[in-house]
């Protein structure tokens, strides 16, 4: 059987495609890189992202606010 795998979207692509009010969860292991990307691309793209850490679920939630 030939199954075509969907290419995984990169973290950059996920952040780029977020609309205002949308959010995405990233694994806790990506905390530092995701926070750095949010800071850098907020400036470059004139957007605003907020991050929230959920220690129980071990995820970082990024929400686009502007």
C-alpha positions, -999 to +999 in steps of 0.1 A: +000+000+000+013+034-009+006+059+018+016+095+012+028+112+043+017+147+049+048+169+053+050+182+089+047+220+092+077+237+107+075+258+139+081+289+118+052+279+095+029+273+124+036+307+139+034+324+105-001+308+098-016+317+131-045+342+128-054+367+156-069+348+185-057+314+174-033+293+195-010+263+191+006+240+217+042+231+214+060+205+236+078+218+267+112+208+252+108+235+226+103+263+252+134+283+246+133+282+208+096+290+206+099+319+229+129+333+209+110+328+177+079+346+190+101+375+201+120+378+169+091+373+145+068+396+165+092+424+156+099+414+120+062+407+111+046+434+133+026+408+151+022+400+188+024+366+204+019+355+240+032+324+255+018+304+284+034+274+301+013+245+313+035+224+336+009+196+341+004+190+303+041+199+296+032+223+268+039+258+258+008+275+243+014+304+218-015+327+211-014+354+184-029+386+199-022+411+171 
